[in-house]
Structures are given as C-alpha cells and as structure tokens.
Amino acid sequence: MTADPTGKDAVDAIVAQWAAVRPGLDTAAMEVFGRVFRLARAMGDRMERAYAQFGISRGEFDVLAALRRAGEPYTLSPRRLSAALMLTTGGTTGRLDKLERAGLLRRSPDPHDRRGLQVTLTEDGHRLIDRAVGAGLAVQSEALAALDADQAGRLAGLLRLLLADTDV
C-alpha cells in the first residue's frame, strides 16, 4: 500500500469523521489502537503468505516454533504447548494432528507420566521451522524498514509497556 502524499492514513480519516459528528470526543486511543489493529491484520496476512510457502499456517508455525524454542530435545507436553500458544488443549489438538500427519512432529507417551503425552519436533519439522522463521523475520524486517533502528527500538519499548499493562 502506498502512502498518502499528505501523510494521512485511514485512521486519520476515521478520527476526522468522529470530530465532525462528536467534536468533544477524545479519540487519542483510537489513533493508536486503530493503527495497531490495522498493522496486526496486514502483518498477519503477510506472515500467513510467508509461511504458506512451507505448507503451514501461522497457527501451525506457532506450534513448531514453540517446540523449536524449547531447545533440545524439542519436546513439550500438550499442556505446556497449549500454554505457550495461549490456546486450550482442545484448540491445540487439530494443529498437532495436521503437523503429525505431515511428519513435522510426533506424539509419544510421556516416560515420566504414564497418563501423559509429549510432543516432539521431528528432523523434518526442525528443518522446516528454521527456514520458516527466517522467511517470517525477513517479512517483518521489510515492514520495519520504514523506521530506523532507534525508532524501531523505541516502538518495541512502548509496545512492551502497553502489553505489560494488559491481561495478555
């Protein structure tokens, strides 16, 4: 999407419309979160396309990435995996099923809990996630190219402050 030569964006237009019909309305939060929501949607779509070239969705990427970040032996219980993904165990099951059928992870009995399972990244999954994370980071870096390193660092810090004050 190309920038408006005036430097205005869709959120500015929405804020101006509110100002016309509700002049006293404080839209400062809308100016921030309207842009955050639009950016999240646009980047989500870009990330989905980046991961699609590897045959996985963003949600499936998240599963593989959580296992990879766990370090050797790249194994987590379904409960810990669900917590890392902020999903219910039921919500995680469908992703695990698809990834297991694709040979990217395997489920096996937990040797420390006979009622439990463990989920482990396979060698194919390990290779795929390493390539996919690189592709995703390239997309994100390209989007951040509009900012210099100092601006990107300040933005990351400000967003960290906002997230620290939420329930996420």
Secondary structure as GFF3:
##gff-version 3
##sequence-region A 1 168
A	DSSP	alpha_helix	10	21	.	.	.	ID=ss1
A	DSSP	alpha_helix	28	52	.	.	.	ID=ss2
A	DSSP	alpha_helix	58	69	.	.	.	ID=ss3
A	DSSP	beta_strand	75	76	.	.	.	ID=ss4
A	DSSP	alpha_helix	78	85	.	.	.	ID=ss5
A	DSSP	alpha_helix	89	101	.	.	.	ID=ss6
A	DSSP	beta_strand	105	110	.	.	.	ID=ss7
A	DSSP	beta_strand	113	121	.	.	.	ID=ss8
A	DSSP	alpha_helix	123	144	.	.	.	ID=ss9
A	DSSP	alpha_helix	149	164	.	.	.	ID=ss10
###
